[in-house]
Amino acid sequence: MNKNKSLFSLIGKHKKNVFFGVIGLTMVDAIMLLIPIIVGNVITQLSEMESSAISINIINKSALYLLVCGVVMAFFRFVWRYFLMGTARRIERDLREEYFLRLQRLPMKFFNNYNAGDLMARGVNDIETIKMACGFGIVVAYDGIVLLAFIFVCMFLISPEFTIYASLPFILMSFFIIKYGHAIERLFLNVQKSFSKLTEETRRIIFSIKVIKSLNDQKNQIDKFTLRSKSYESENMKLIKIWAGYQPVITFMAGISILVLIFVGSNMVLEGKITIGNFSSLMVYLTMLSWPVIAMGLAVDYLKRGTACITRVQEVISESEEDDESALKNIDNIEKIELRNVNFSYNDSARLKNLSFTIEKSSNLGITGKTGSGKSTLLSLILKFNKARNIYINDIEINLINKSSIRSKILYVPQEPIIFSGILRENVSFFENNVDEEKVIQCLGISNFLKDLNNMPDGLDTIIGERGLNLSGGQRQRLSLARALYQNPEVLILDDTLSSLDVETELSILRNLKKHFSDRILIVVSSRISTIYSFENILVLDNGEIIQSGNSNHLENDEGLFKDLVKIQKILPSEN
C-alpha cells in the first residue's frame, strides 16, 4: 500500500469482482422497486373492474410476477454478496500481509517509538475495521445512494410534483449526515488509540504474570488495567452517544416527512392528479425511503471508522524501510572486526565516542560497564541496526557490506529471551522443516540444558507455552542460546544473555562456548564481571568511551572502574 491510500483505492485493485458485485446489488434494488409498481397496478385494475373472474386472473398474473422477482432477487443477492464480501476479505488479507511485511523491513529505530500492543492493534483490529468498511461500508453506501435515486426516479415517473415535495426533507438530512460523519472519524481515532493502550497493558500483564504473582502485585496491576479499560469504555461511550442520537433523529425526521407527504398525496388523489393505485405505489416508496436514510448513516459510520484506521495503518506502512543493500558486497567469512575511532550519536546526543578496538578470528572479547555506558549501542552498530562509519569487517567498511550478509554470520542473543509457542525441538531449530536432532542435542549440551531435558517427560517434544511461561528465566535464556548455536554463526554476541543463571552454571556454559568457538569469534557483554573475568580481551566502557582494555590481571592492577566493579561484586578469579 502506497502513501495516501483511501478505501476506494483499496477497492479499485479488485475492479472485476467489484463490477460483478455492483451489478448484482443494482439488480436487486431495481427488481425490488418493481414490486410497488406491480402492487399499485393490481390495486388500480381491481378498483376499475367488476368481474371477479378477471380480478382473479389479474391477481394470479401479479403473483407470478412477484414470484419471478423473488427468485431473480435471490440469485443476484448471492452474486453481490459473493463478489463484494469476497473482495473485502481479499483486501483484508493483502493489507495485513503488506503491514507485517513492512514491519520486517523497518529499521530498528522505528520500534523505539511504538510498543508491541499498539502495533498489534493496528495490524489486527484496525485492519479488521478497514475490511468492514470495504465490505459492509461500501455496500451500504452504494445501496443507499442507488436505492434513493431509484425510488425518486420511480416516484418522479408517477408524479413529479409529489417527488419535489418528497425530496426537500432529504436535502436537509444530508447536512446532518455530513456533520455526523466528521464527528465519527474524530471520535473513532480516539477509540483506536485507547484500544492500543489497552492491548499493550493486557499483553504486558499476561507476559509478566509470574513476576506479578511473585511480588504479590495483583491488586496494583488490576487497578492499572481497570484504568485503561475505563478509558477505552469512556471513548466508546462518546461514539455510542453520537450513533444513538443519530438514529432517532433521522427516524423522526423521516416519519414527519411521510406524514406530510401522505397529506399531500391524499389531496392529489382527491384532485384527480393521481390514481389510488399511484397513491399506493407512492406510499410504498415512501416507506422504502427509511432504509436508504438509515443506510447512509451506517455507511458514514463504517467509512469514517475505516478512514480513521487507514490513517493509523499508514503511519506504519509509510515509514521508510531499511535501505536496499542488494547491490552491496557479501562476505564469505569473518576473519576480523575492527573499529577505528567510531563515533555515534542519536537525536543529537552522543552515545559513543572515539571507539577503537580489533577482534580477530579464534579469539574472544568481553565488554562491561555501568548501565547506559553504550554497550548495547556498540552491538547495534556491529549488527548494522544503526549506521556508523569506520567499522570494518575483513578490512571492508561496514557500509559497503550487505546487512543480510552480516547478520547471516553474526548472531545476537539478547538478555530477554524470545521463546515461541510450540515444542522444544522447534524452539531450538527455529521451526526448520528438516530438523537435525543430533545437532539440537549438541546445542542443548553446550548451553547446559540436557539435565533439564532429561527431566522433561516428553523430551524434545515437550510443549513450550507462550513466551516460555512454563520455563524458568534461566531455562529460557539457555534455550535461546541453544537456538543461536543451532544457526552455527561465525560470530556469537551475547548481551547479558546469561544474567538469570547462577555463577557456576554461567561459567560452565562459557567454558563450553570458548571451546566451541575456538576457531571463530565470541563477544560477551555483561554487567557481571565474573562472566567475562577469564576472557582474553576485556573492554570497559563508560559514557560511550573505552576507558580501559586488556585482560583481567592487567585491569586489576590499574586503578579504575574495572577494579572498582571487582571490589563491589566481590569477584574471585574464575578458572579458565
PAPA-17365 format. One record per residue (C-alpha): residue in one letter; y, z, x. Coordinates in nm, 4 decimals, padded with zeros to 6 digits, always signed. Layout:
BEGIN
  type     north        up      east
     a         Y         Z         X
...
***
This chain:
BEGIN
  type     north        up      east
     m  +00.0000  +00.0000  +00.0000
     n  +00.3353  -00.1042  +00.1411
     k  +00.6594  +00.0811  +00.1066
     n  +00.8442  +00.0880  -00.2243
     k  +00.5419  +00.0119  -00.4365
     s  +00.5566  +00.0579  -00.8123
     l  +00.2957  +00.0974  -01.0828
     f  +00.3397  -00.2657  -01.1792
     s  +00.2951  -00.3915  -00.8226
     l  -00.0328  -00.1998  -00.8028
     i  -00.1463  -00.3634  -01.1256
     g  -00.0261  -00.7030  -01.0021
     k  -00.3072  -00.7110  -00.7452
     h  -00.5527  -00.7460  -01.0342
     k  -00.3837  -01.0264  -01.2306
     k  -00.7042  -01.1865  -01.3572
     n  -00.8517  -00.8679  -01.5043
     v  -00.5143  -00.7643  -01.6449
     f  -00.4737  -01.1055  -01.8077
     f  -00.8052  -01.0803  -01.9932
     g  -00.7331  -00.7201  -02.0874
     v  -00.3885  -00.8047  -02.2235
     i  -00.5310  -01.0964  -02.4250
     g  -00.7873  -00.8595  -02.5779
     l  -00.5254  -00.5971  -02.6628
     t  -00.2900  -00.8606  -02.8078
     m  -00.5654  -00.9992  -03.0288
     v  -00.6453  -00.6514  -03.1604
     d  -00.2800  -00.5963  -03.2531
     a  -00.2450  -00.9429  -03.4087
     i  -00.5581  -00.9085  -03.6223
     m  -00.4607  -00.5565  -03.7269
     l  -00.1312  -00.6928  -03.8596
     l  -00.3151  -00.9442  -04.0772
     i  -00.4622  -00.6608  -04.2797
     p  -00.1377  -00.5649  -04.4656
     i  -00.0817  -00.9327  -04.5460
     i  -00.4328  -00.9644  -04.6905
     v  -00.3905  -00.6445  -04.8905
     g  -00.0435  -00.7444  -05.0148
     n  -00.1690  -01.0881  -05.1193
     v  -00.4509  -00.9273  -05.3166
     i  -00.2078  -00.6960  -05.4989
     t  +00.0261  -00.9850  -05.5816
     q  -00.2506  -01.2060  -05.7147
     l  -00.4113  -00.9294  -05.9134
     s  -00.0808  -00.8438  -06.0779
     e  -00.0410  -01.2047  -06.1915
     m  -00.3961  -01.2706  -06.3138
     e  -00.5544  -01.1981  -06.6468
     s  -00.9201  -01.2950  -06.5869
     s  -01.1379  -01.0181  -06.4407
     a  -01.3848  -01.2778  -06.3053
     i  -01.1142  -01.4420  -06.0992
     s  -00.9943  -01.0985  -05.9846
     i  -01.3421  -01.0059  -05.8624
     n  -01.3644  -01.3350  -05.6737
     i  -01.0307  -01.2610  -05.5001
     i  -01.1458  -00.9088  -05.4115
     n  -01.4754  -01.0418  -05.2672
     k  -01.2968  -01.3009  -05.0540
     s  -01.0474  -01.0432  -04.9324
     a  -01.3288  -00.8003  -04.8467
     l  -01.4982  -01.0746  -04.6450
     y  -01.1739  -01.1451  -04.4594
     l  -01.1345  -00.7748  -04.3818
     l  -01.4953  -00.7552  -04.2578
     v  -01.4411  -01.0520  -04.0245
     c  -01.1210  -00.8906  -03.8987
     g  -01.3097  -00.5685  -03.8274
     v  -01.5844  -00.7470  -03.6287
     v  -01.3383  -00.9536  -03.4247
     m  -01.1239  -00.6452  -03.3560
     a  -01.4309  -00.4539  -03.2326
     f  -01.5080  -00.7347  -02.9853
     f  -01.1550  -00.7537  -02.8488
     r  -01.1330  -00.3732  -02.8265
     f  -01.4313  -00.3891  -02.5902
     v  -01.2609  -00.6664  -02.3908
     w  -00.9321  -00.4831  -02.3304
     r  -01.0995  -00.1506  -02.2556
     y  -01.3400  -00.3068  -02.0072
     f  -01.0778  -00.5040  -01.8162
     l  -00.7759  -00.2709  -01.8321
     m  -00.9570  +00.0590  -01.7819
     g  -01.1712  -00.1040  -01.5111
     t  -00.8546  -00.2191  -01.3371
     a  -00.7195  +00.1374  -01.3383
     r  -01.0402  +00.2608  -01.1745
     r  -01.0180  -00.0076  -00.9039
     i  -00.6544  +00.0838  -00.8364
     e  -00.7575  +00.4483  -00.8000
     r  -01.0364  +00.3545  -00.5572
     d  -00.8181  +00.1235  -00.3468
     l  -00.5297  +00.3688  -00.3346
     r  -00.7473  +00.6642  -00.2427
     e  -00.9237  +00.4648  +00.0309
     e  -00.5900  +00.3483  +00.1692
     y  -00.4496  +00.7002  +00.1554
     f  -00.7342  +00.8565  +00.3521
     l  -00.7499  +00.5622  +00.5914
     r  -00.3811  +00.6099  +00.6641
     l  -00.4363  +00.9801  +00.7295
     q  -00.6848  +00.8844  +01.0016
     r  -00.4241  +00.6650  +01.1679
     l  -00.1283  +00.9012  +01.1605
     p  -00.0169  +01.0763  +01.4802
     m  -00.0954  +01.4435  +01.5286
     k  +00.2715  +01.5431  +01.4951
     f  +00.2599  +01.4322  +01.1297
     f  +00.0123  +01.7079  +01.0434
     n  +00.2519  +01.9722  +01.1704
     n  +00.4728  +01.9042  +00.8675
     y  +00.2078  +01.9048  +00.5946
     n  -00.0530  +02.1648  +00.5055
     a  -00.4062  +02.0754  +00.4014
     g  -00.3562  +02.1847  +00.0395
     d  -00.0574  +01.9549  -00.0040
     l  -00.2400  +01.6561  +00.1455
     m  -00.5427  +01.7261  -00.0733
     a  -00.3272  +01.7464  -00.3874
     r  -00.1616  +01.4131  -00.3062
     g  -00.4890  +01.2428  -00.2203
     v  -00.6803  +01.3678  -00.5251
     n  -00.4620  +01.4931  -00.8119
     d  -00.1636  +01.2611  -00.7571
     i  -00.3821  +00.9513  -00.7274
     e  -00.5725  +01.0540  -01.0411
     t  -00.2375  +01.0699  -01.2242
     i  -00.1451  +00.7239  -01.0908
     k  -00.4766  +00.5941  -01.2264
     m  -00.3962  +00.7366  -01.5694
     a  -00.0530  +00.5730  -01.5570
     c  -00.2005  +00.2354  -01.4561
     g  -00.4635  +00.2678  -01.7289
     f  -00.3529  +00.4525  -02.0416
     g  +00.0163  +00.4398  -01.9481
     i  +00.0330  +00.0614  -01.9190
     v  -00.1978  +00.0101  -02.2169
     v  +00.0008  +00.2394  -02.4437
     a  +00.3330  +00.0925  -02.3273
     y  +00.2207  -00.2664  -02.3825
     d  +00.0511  -00.1830  -02.7119
     g  +00.3602  -00.0006  -02.8373
     i  +00.6003  -00.2813  -02.7441
     v  +00.3786  -00.5660  -02.8702
     l  +00.2861  -00.3890  -03.1920
     l  +00.6501  -00.3013  -03.2578
     a  +00.7526  -00.6641  -03.2003
     f  +00.4676  -00.7999  -03.4149
     i  +00.5467  -00.5603  -03.7002
     f  +00.9136  -00.6566  -03.7067
     v  +00.8248  -01.0278  -03.6934
     c  +00.5858  -00.9865  -03.9879
     m  +00.8457  -00.7848  -04.1773
     f  +01.1136  -01.0432  -04.0970
     l  +00.8971  -01.3233  -04.2374
     i  +00.8644  -01.1248  -04.5595
     s  +01.2236  -01.0032  -04.5853
     p  +01.4931  -01.0491  -04.3147
     e  +01.7294  -00.8149  -04.4998
     f  +01.4762  -00.5338  -04.5146
     t  +01.3923  -00.5828  -04.1428
     i  +01.7557  -00.5408  -04.0386
     y  +01.7712  -00.2064  -04.2171
     a  +01.4372  -00.1049  -04.0583
     s  +01.5443  -00.1856  -03.7008
     l  +01.8543  +00.0354  -03.6892
     p  +01.6785  +00.3767  -03.6613
     f  +01.4567  +00.2483  -03.3795
     i  +01.7540  +00.1323  -03.1763
     l  +01.8852  +00.4901  -03.1909
     m  +01.5414  +00.6261  -03.0972
     s  +01.5301  +00.4122  -02.7814
     f  +01.8221  +00.6032  -02.6275
     f  +01.6405  +00.9301  -02.6922
     i  +01.3230  +00.7946  -02.5302
     i  +01.5109  +00.6858  -02.2137
     k  +01.6699  +01.0300  -02.1731
     y  +01.3298  +01.1884  -02.2288
     g  +01.1749  +00.9728  -01.9552
     h  +01.4243  +01.0828  -01.6888
     a  +01.3531  +01.4488  -01.7684
     i  +00.9760  +01.3925  -01.7463
     e  +00.9907  +01.2358  -01.3976
     r  +01.2137  +01.5122  -01.2572
     l  +01.0068  +01.7958  -01.4027
     f  +00.6710  +01.6432  -01.3087
     l  +00.7742  +01.6187  -00.9433
     n  +00.8308  +01.9948  -00.9517
     v  +00.4925  +02.0432  -01.1214
     q  +00.3111  +01.8492  -00.8477
     k  +00.4913  +02.0343  -00.5694
     s  +00.3906  +02.3626  -00.7305
     f  +00.0335  +02.2366  -00.7666
     s  +00.0217  +02.1513  -00.3944
     k  +00.1213  +02.5078  -00.3071
     l  -00.1385  +02.6475  -00.5457
     t  -00.4068  +02.4231  -00.3931
     e  -00.3182  +02.5347  -00.0421
     e  -00.3250  +02.9012  -00.1474
     t  -00.6667  +02.8518  -00.3091
     r  -00.8010  +02.6753  -00.0002
     r  -00.6694  +02.9485  +00.2292
     i  -00.8233  +03.2314  +00.0249
     i  -01.1638  +03.0625  -00.0050
     f  -01.1857  +02.9802  +00.3642
     s  -01.0671  +03.3279  +00.4636
     i  -01.2819  +03.5240  +00.2212
     k  -01.4785  +03.7043  +00.4937
     v  -01.1646  +03.8244  +00.6684
     i  -01.0059  +03.9251  +00.3383
     k  -01.3085  +04.1328  +00.2413
     s  -01.3392  +04.2897  +00.5847
     l  -00.9745  +04.4003  +00.5687
     n  -01.0144  +04.5147  +00.2060
     d  -00.7146  +04.2987  +00.1239
     q  -00.8395  +04.1537  -00.2066
     k  -00.5606  +04.3027  -00.4189
     n  -00.2857  +04.1649  -00.1965
     q  -00.4465  +03.8197  -00.1963
     i  -00.4891  +03.8272  -00.5739
     d  -00.1199  +03.9123  -00.6078
     k  -00.0244  +03.6176  -00.3842
     f  -00.2496  +03.3818  -00.5777
     t  -00.1187  +03.5096  -00.9105
     l  +00.2369  +03.4449  -00.7947
     r  +00.1501  +03.0820  -00.7091
     s  -00.0398  +03.0435  -01.0341
     k  +00.2517  +03.1762  -01.2407
     s  +00.4912  +02.9439  -01.0596
     y  +00.2676  +02.6471  -01.1444
     e  +00.2440  +02.7648  -01.5058
     s  +00.6225  +02.8028  -01.5257
     e  +00.6827  +02.4456  -01.4063
     n  +00.4220  +02.3167  -01.6510
     m  +00.5802  +02.5033  -01.9408
     k  +00.9126  +02.3301  -01.8722
     l  +00.7303  +01.9988  -01.9026
     i  +00.5445  +02.1082  -02.2163
     k  +00.8711  +02.2116  -02.3842
     i  +01.0093  +01.8619  -02.3323
     w  +00.6959  +01.6970  -02.4712
     a  +00.6643  +01.9466  -02.7574
     g  +01.0234  +01.8777  -02.8592
     y  +00.9914  +01.5005  -02.8369
     q  +00.7038  +01.4605  -03.0808
     p  +00.8578  +01.6431  -03.3805
     v  +01.1987  +01.4818  -03.3296
     i  +01.0543  +01.1306  -03.3244
     t  +00.8241  +01.2030  -03.6182
     f  +01.1136  +01.3463  -03.8207
     m  +01.3390  +01.0500  -03.7437
     a  +01.0608  +00.8070  -03.8364
     g  +00.9953  +00.9970  -04.1611
     i  +01.3619  +00.9875  -04.2639
     s  +01.3697  +00.6157  -04.1848
     i  +01.0685  +00.5497  -04.4058
     l  +01.2235  +00.7410  -04.6988
     v  +01.5466  +00.5442  -04.6674
     l  +01.3609  +00.2150  -04.6431
     i  +01.1418  +00.2952  -04.9418
     f  +01.4603  +00.3382  -05.1461
     v  +01.5990  +00.0103  -05.0102
     g  +01.2708  -00.1744  -05.0695
     s  +01.2263  -00.0487  -05.4256
     n  +01.5761  -00.1692  -05.5152
     m  +01.4940  -00.5099  -05.3661
     v  +01.1850  -00.5290  -05.5919
     l  +01.3929  -00.4415  -05.8962
     e  +01.6465  -00.7058  -05.7992
     g  +01.3683  -00.9612  -05.7656
     k  +01.4275  -01.0231  -05.3937
     i  +01.0654  -00.9388  -05.3037
     t  +00.7366  -00.9122  -05.4973
     i  +00.5355  -00.5953  -05.5474
     g  +00.2784  -00.7335  -05.3030
     n  +00.5512  -00.7931  -05.0424
     f  +00.6780  -00.4403  -05.1012
     s  +00.3241  -00.3041  -05.0473
     s  +00.2890  -00.5004  -04.7234
     l  +00.6275  -00.3764  -04.6003
     m  +00.5331  -00.0165  -04.6762
     v  +00.2061  -00.0546  -04.4830
     y  +00.4015  -00.1980  -04.1900
     l  +00.6451  +00.0928  -04.2088
     t  +00.3624  +00.3445  -04.1854
     m  +00.2220  +00.1483  -03.8908
     l  +00.5548  +00.1852  -03.7092
     s  +00.4837  +00.5528  -03.6427
     w  +00.2202  +00.4655  -03.3790
     p  +00.4442  +00.2392  -03.1650
     v  +00.7108  +00.5107  -03.1653
     i  +00.4623  +00.7765  -03.0588
     a  +00.3100  +00.5281  -02.8134
     m  +00.6457  +00.4739  -02.6447
     g  +00.6781  +00.8469  -02.5889
     l  +00.3249  +00.8687  -02.4490
     a  +00.3893  +00.5656  -02.2290
     v  +00.7080  +00.7157  -02.0895
     d  +00.5187  +01.0379  -02.0176
     y  +00.2312  +00.8623  -01.8377
     l  +00.4518  +00.6165  -01.6498
     k  +00.7057  +00.8721  -01.5319
     r  +00.4283  +01.1022  -01.4131
     g  +00.2718  +00.8094  -01.2294
     t  +00.6059  +00.7136  -01.0749
     a  +00.6594  +01.0693  -00.9527
     c  +00.3121  +01.0726  -00.7969
     i  +00.3632  +00.7349  -00.6300
     t  +00.6711  +00.8826  -00.4642
     r  +00.4607  +01.1688  -00.3260
     v  +00.1745  +00.9458  -00.2101
     q  +00.4131  +00.7005  -00.0462
     e  +00.5677  +00.9827  +00.1573
     v  +00.2345  +00.9912  +00.3388
     i  +00.1386  +00.6235  +00.3304
     s  +00.4785  +00.5052  +00.4524
     e  +00.4610  +00.7263  +00.7628
     s  +00.4427  +00.5354  +01.0879
     e  +00.0912  +00.5020  +01.2232
     e  -00.0112  +00.5622  +01.5798
     d  +00.0765  +00.2639  +01.7949
     d  -00.1784  -00.0162  +01.8058
     e  -00.3217  +00.0073  +02.1554
     s  -00.5982  -00.2515  +02.1285
     a  -00.4293  -00.4633  +02.3970
     l  -00.4144  -00.1746  +02.6465
     k  -00.6669  -00.1067  +02.9207
     n  -01.0037  +00.0567  +02.8685
     i  -01.1606  +00.2828  +03.1278
     d  -01.5318  +00.2758  +03.2100
     n  -01.5498  +00.6243  +03.3557
     i  -01.3194  +00.9046  +03.4602
     e  -01.3012  +00.9838  +03.8284
     k  -00.9743  +01.1741  +03.8341
     i  -00.6976  +01.3122  +03.6118
     e  -00.3592  +01.3652  +03.7749
     l  -00.0212  +01.4925  +03.6547
     r  +00.2861  +01.4085  +03.8648
     n  +00.5956  +01.6075  +03.7688
     v  +00.5272  +01.5797  +03.3960
     n  +00.7973  +01.6871  +03.1536
     f  +00.7644  +01.7056  +02.7780
     s  +00.9986  +01.8173  +02.5031
     y  +00.9679  +01.8366  +02.1258
     n  +01.2693  +01.8445  +01.8924
     d  +01.4981  +01.8756  +02.1947
     s  +01.3117  +02.1879  +02.3049
     a  +01.1442  +02.1758  +02.6468
     r  +00.7738  +02.2541  +02.6267
     l  +00.6526  +02.1512  +02.9739
     k  +00.8490  +02.1252  +03.2984
     n  +00.7512  +01.9551  +03.6234
     l  +00.3752  +01.9955  +03.5849
     s  +00.1726  +01.8624  +03.8761
     f  -00.1988  +01.9013  +03.9479
     t  -00.5111  +01.6951  +04.0078
     i  -00.8679  +01.7440  +03.8900
     e  -01.1426  +01.5198  +04.0149
     k  -01.4961  +01.4406  +03.9103
     s  -01.7554  +01.7131  +03.9872
     s  -01.5003  +01.9923  +03.9581
     n  -01.3776  +02.2424  +03.7046
     l  -01.0356  +02.3763  +03.6094
     g  -00.9322  +02.6966  +03.4348
     i  -00.5938  +02.7291  +03.2650
     t  -00.4423  +03.0572  +03.1480
     g  -00.1109  +03.2064  +03.0479
     k  +00.0604  +03.4018  +02.7782
     t  +00.0812  +03.2813  +02.4199
     g  +00.3330  +02.9959  +02.3947
     s  +00.3183  +02.9145  +02.7639
     g  +00.2337  +02.5489  +02.6949
     k  -00.1442  +02.5448  +02.7375
     s  -00.2261  +02.3608  +02.4144
     t  +00.0687  +02.1254  +02.4615
     l  -00.0679  +02.0273  +02.8017
     l  -00.4057  +01.9410  +02.6484
     s  -00.2423  +01.7305  +02.3765
     l  -00.0817  +01.5158  +02.6479
     i  -00.4094  +01.4580  +02.8317
     l  -00.5701  +01.3531  +02.4998
     k  -00.2671  +01.1341  +02.4208
     f  -00.1977  +01.3183  +02.0946
     n  +00.1576  +01.3333  +02.2254
     k  +00.3113  +01.0883  +02.4680
     a  +00.4450  +01.1691  +02.8113
     r  +00.4940  +00.9836  +03.1382
     n  +00.3434  +01.0425  +03.4807
     i  -00.0083  +01.1299  +03.3644
     y  -00.2709  +00.9256  +03.5460
     i  -00.6392  +00.8657  +03.4847
     n  -00.8076  +00.6956  +03.7794
     d  -00.4542  +00.6218  +03.9107
     i  -00.3706  +00.4309  +03.5904
     e  -00.0703  +00.5595  +03.3952
     i  -00.1979  +00.7020  +03.0668
     n  +00.0421  +00.4951  +02.8531
     l  -00.1322  +00.1825  +02.9824
     i  -00.4727  +00.3067  +02.8631
     n  -00.6092  +00.2699  +02.5116
     k  -00.6192  +00.6130  +02.3463
     s  -00.9562  +00.5340  +02.1884
     s  -01.0979  +00.4736  +02.5338
     i  -00.9602  +00.8097  +02.6497
     r  -01.0893  +01.0054  +02.3507
     s  -01.4324  +00.8493  +02.3736
     k  -01.4698  +01.0078  +02.7184
     i  -01.2604  +01.3243  +02.6888
     l  -01.3773  +01.5639  +02.4220
     y  -01.1671  +01.8533  +02.2993
     v  -01.3128  +02.1646  +02.1331
     p  -01.0504  +02.3852  +01.9604
     q  -01.0532  +02.7608  +01.9171
     e  -01.1036  +02.7335  +01.5426
     p  -01.4350  +02.5539  +01.4999
     i  -01.4797  +02.2857  +01.2359
     i  -01.8132  +02.3239  +01.0596
     f  -01.9313  +02.0827  +00.7906
     s  -02.1308  +02.1464  +00.4780
     g  -02.4862  +02.0273  +00.5367
     i  -02.7799  +02.1199  +00.7580
     l  -02.7594  +02.2482  +01.1139
     r  -02.9060  +01.9288  +01.2628
     e  -02.6292  +01.7206  +01.1011
     n  -02.3586  +01.9514  +01.2311
     v  -02.4778  +01.9064  +01.5887
     s  -02.5371  +01.5300  +01.5684
     f  -02.2200  +01.4757  +01.3643
     f  -02.4224  +01.3059  +01.0887
     e  -02.5712  +01.0469  +01.3250
     n  -02.8260  +00.8219  +01.1498
     n  -03.0967  +00.8393  +01.4153
     v  -03.0818  +01.1954  +01.5414
     d  -03.2240  +01.2699  +01.8856
     e  -03.3839  +01.6046  +01.8035
     e  -03.4690  +01.6773  +02.1685
     k  -03.1048  +01.6272  +02.2598
     v  -02.9975  +01.8556  +01.9726
     i  -03.2219  +02.1321  +02.1071
     q  -03.0889  +02.0793  +02.4600
     c  -02.7265  +02.1094  +02.3435
     l  -02.8054  +02.4216  +02.1416
     g  -02.9694  +02.5659  +02.4517
     i  -02.6610  +02.5100  +02.6670
     s  -02.4461  +02.6800  +02.4016
     n  -02.6837  +02.9801  +02.3793
     f  -02.7764  +02.9055  +02.0189
     l  -03.1558  +02.8853  +02.0495
     k  -03.2082  +03.2544  +01.9778
     d  -03.0045  +03.2181  +01.6585
     l  -03.2036  +02.9054  +01.5724
     n  -03.5346  +03.0865  +01.6093
     n  -03.4137  +03.3494  +01.3608
     m  -03.3397  +03.0840  +01.1028
     p  -03.6443  +03.0231  +00.8791
     d  -03.5633  +02.6544  +00.8284
     g  -03.4717  +02.5875  +01.1900
     l  -03.2685  +02.2672  +01.2323
     d  -03.2895  +02.2145  +00.8558
     t  -03.1036  +02.5385  +00.7849
     i  -02.8298  +02.4760  +00.5307
     i  -02.4829  +02.5490  +00.6635
     g  -02.2330  +02.6457  +00.3926
     e  -01.8843  +02.5045  +00.3590
     r  -01.6915  +02.5654  +00.6850
     g  -01.9884  +02.7687  +00.8085
     l  -01.9076  +03.0721  +00.5949
     n  -02.2676  +03.1924  +00.6288
     l  -02.2310  +03.1975  +01.0099
     s  -02.0515  +03.4454  +01.2300
     g  -01.7399  +03.3440  +01.4201
     g  -01.9338  +03.3301  +01.7451
     q  -02.2088  +03.1179  +01.5889
     r  -01.9534  +02.8710  +01.4563
     q  -01.7907  +02.8385  +01.7984
     r  -02.1242  +02.7842  +01.9729
     l  -02.2334  +02.5319  +01.7114
     s  -01.9055  +02.3471  +01.7563
     l  -01.9642  +02.3448  +02.1328
     a  -02.3166  +02.2057  +02.0847
     r  -02.1733  +01.9207  +01.8747
     a  -01.9316  +01.8352  +02.1563
     l  -02.2144  +01.8365  +02.4110
     y  -02.4186  +01.6046  +02.1905
     q  -02.1477  +01.3395  +02.2340
     n  -02.2092  +01.3535  +02.6106
     p  -01.8431  +01.3415  +02.7229
     e  -01.7303  +01.2749  +03.0788
     v  -01.4591  +01.5389  +03.0419
     l  -01.5026  +01.8513  +02.8282
     i  -01.1966  +02.0558  +02.7315
     l  -01.2394  +02.3997  +02.5749
     d  -00.9291  +02.5560  +02.4192
     d  -01.0151  +02.9257  +02.3791
     t  -01.3362  +02.7914  +02.2272
     l  -01.5454  +03.0971  +02.3211
     s  -01.2938  +03.3638  +02.2209
     s  -01.5194  +03.5131  +01.9485
     l  -01.8075  +03.5779  +02.1899
     d  -01.8775  +03.8869  +02.3912
     v  -01.8099  +03.8527  +02.7637
     e  -02.1789  +03.8436  +02.8622
     t  -02.2626  +03.5593  +02.6234
     e  -01.9482  +03.3733  +02.7207
     l  -02.0264  +03.3911  +03.0934
     s  -02.3831  +03.2776  +03.0288
     i  -02.2560  +02.9692  +02.8435
     l  -02.0045  +02.8952  +03.1179
     r  -02.2798  +02.9012  +03.3792
     n  -02.4736  +02.6525  +03.1672
     l  -02.1679  +02.4317  +03.1294
     k  -02.0868  +02.4305  +03.5007
     k  -02.4402  +02.3236  +03.5771
     h  -02.4406  +02.0579  +03.3024
     f  -02.1017  +01.9219  +03.4138
     s  -02.1656  +01.9409  +03.7866
     d  -02.1089  +01.5655  +03.8123
     r  -01.8291  +01.5497  +03.5579
     i  -01.5091  +01.7402  +03.4711
     l  -01.4868  +02.0726  +03.2893
     i  -01.1487  +02.2117  +03.1767
     v  -01.1340  +02.5530  +03.0089
     v  -00.8209  +02.7062  +02.8604
     s  -00.8405  +03.0769  +02.7891
     s  -00.6134  +03.3747  +02.7401
     r  -00.9045  +03.5889  +02.8561
     i  -00.9079  +03.5998  +03.2377
     s  -01.2815  +03.6785  +03.2566
     t  -01.3541  +03.3341  +03.1080
     i  -01.2057  +03.1414  +03.3997
     y  -01.2304  +03.4015  +03.6759
     s  -01.5074  +03.2165  +03.8606
     f  -01.3515  +02.8693  +03.8341
     e  -01.2788  +02.6660  +04.1461
     n  -00.9230  +02.5949  +04.0418
     i  -00.7021  +02.8037  +03.8128
     l  -00.3577  +02.7214  +03.6801
     v  -00.1301  +02.9954  +03.5457
     l  +00.1353  +02.8704  +03.3005
     d  +00.4496  +03.0475  +03.1882
     n  +00.7307  +02.8949  +02.9819
     g  +00.5880  +02.5479  +03.0316
     e  +00.5664  +02.5702  +03.4107
     i  +00.2826  +02.6190  +03.6578
     i  +00.3810  +02.9396  +03.8296
     q  +00.0527  +02.9970  +04.0159
     s  -00.2522  +02.7935  +04.1180
     g  -00.5688  +02.8471  +04.3223
     n  -00.8974  +03.0378  +04.2853
     s  -00.9180  +03.3970  +04.1596
     n  -00.9397  +03.5513  +04.5093
     h  -00.6253  +03.3716  +04.6179
     l  -00.4362  +03.4554  +04.2980
     e  -00.5264  +03.8242  +04.3037
     n  -00.3787  +03.8565  +04.6497
     d  -00.0461  +03.7322  +04.5169
     e  +00.1913  +03.9410  +04.3178
     g  +00.2317  +03.7551  +03.9951
     l  +00.1237  +03.7018  +03.6367
     f  -00.2454  +03.6436  +03.7152
     k  -00.2787  +03.9783  +03.8918
     d  -00.0911  +04.1484  +03.6069
     l  -00.3260  +03.9943  +03.3496
     v  -00.6298  +04.1041  +03.5524
     k  -00.4999  +04.4611  +03.5513
     i  -00.4156  +04.4558  +03.1821
     q  -00.7517  +04.3118  +03.0831
     k  -00.9411  +04.5219  +03.3393
     i  -01.1364  +04.2254  +03.4699
     l  -01.4236  +04.2756  +03.7090
     p  -01.5310  +03.9905  +03.9356
     s  -01.7870  +03.7823  +03.7482
     e  -02.0899  +03.6232  +03.9003
     n  -02.0901  +03.2516  +03.9521
***
